[in-house]
Amino acid sequence: MNEKAKLAISGVELLIGIGVSALVGGTLAIVKPSKAGPIKKIGMGLAGVAISSMASDKVIEYVDNKIHETIAQVKDFINKKHEEETSEEVEA
């Protein structure tokens, strides 16, 4: 895979990671109890970072796998088309 494609995939992964983190952070802010003490607030903040990181990692892994599967499928399709065209030219 060329460098431009790798850079584009990395950019997509970065944007997805930021989006997932924002969504998880927003969700946690909604469900976090308002009357928590300082220790619980610190614990919930750290847990939020851990949950957000885990979610981002898994979503990025999933998207990366789907991107590479799609690239492989397109390459296979192009190769099969090329083989069909080549075999038709040989038969003619």
RAQUI-V479553 format. One record per residue. N is the residue number from 1. RES is the residue in one small letter. SS is DSSP state (H for helix, E for strand, - for the rest). PHI is phi in whole degrees, -180 to 180 (none if undefined). OMEGA is omega as a letter, one per 40 degrees, with the letter a starting at -180 (999 if undefined). Layout:
# RAQUI-V479553
N&RES&SS&PHI&OMEGA, N&RES&SS&PHI&OMEGA
This chain:
# RAQUI-V479553
1&m&-&none&a, 2&n&-&-79&a, 3&e&H&-65&i, 4&k&H&-65&i, 5&a&H&-66&i, 6&k&H&-62&i, 7&l&H&-66&i, 8&a&H&-64&i, 9&i&H&-63&i, 10&s&H&-62&i, 11&g&H&-64&i, 12&v&H&-63&i, 13&e&H&-62&i, 14&l&H&-63&i, 15&l&H&-62&i, 16&i&H&-65&i, 17&g&H&-60&i, 18&i&H&-65&a, 19&g&H&-64&i, 20&v&H&-64&i, 21&s&H&-60&i, 22&a&H&-65&a, 23&l&H&-65&i, 24&v&H&-66&i, 25&g&H&-61&i, 26&g&H&-64&i, 27&t&H&-65&i, 28&l&H&-66&i, 29&a&H&-65&i, 30&i&H&-71&a, 31&v&H&-91&a, 32&k&-&-70&i, 33&p&-&-65&a, 34&s&-&-80&a, 35&k&-&-102&i, 36&a&-&-89&i, 37&g&-&-76&a, 38&p&H&-62&a, 39&i&H&-66&i, 40&k&H&-65&i, 41&k&H&-62&i, 42&i&H&-64&i, 43&g&H&-60&i, 44&m&H&-67&i, 45&g&H&-64&i, 46&l&H&-66&i, 47&a&H&-64&i, 48&g&H&-61&i, 49&v&H&-64&a, 50&a&H&-64&a, 51&i&H&-64&i, 52&s&H&-62&i, 53&s&H&-65&i, 54&m&H&-62&a, 55&a&H&-63&i, 56&s&H&-61&a, 57&d&H&-58&a, 58&k&H&-69&i, 59&v&H&-66&i, 60&i&H&-63&i, 61&e&H&-60&i, 62&y&H&-62&a, 63&v&H&-64&i, 64&d&H&-60&i, 65&n&H&-62&a, 66&k&H&-66&i, 67&i&H&-62&a, 68&h&H&-69&i, 69&e&H&-62&a, 70&t&H&-64&i, 71&i&H&-60&i, 72&a&H&-63&i, 73&q&H&-64&i, 74&v&H&-65&i, 75&k&H&-62&i, 76&d&H&-61&i, 77&f&H&-61&i, 78&i&H&-63&i, 79&n&H&-63&i, 80&k&H&-65&i, 81&k&H&-61&a, 82&h&H&-64&i, 83&e&H&-64&i, 84&e&H&-64&a, 85&e&H&-65&i, 86&t&H&-66&a, 87&s&H&-68&i, 88&e&H&-67&i, 89&e&H&-68&a, 90&v&H&-68&a, 91&e&H&-70&a, 92&a&-&-77&999
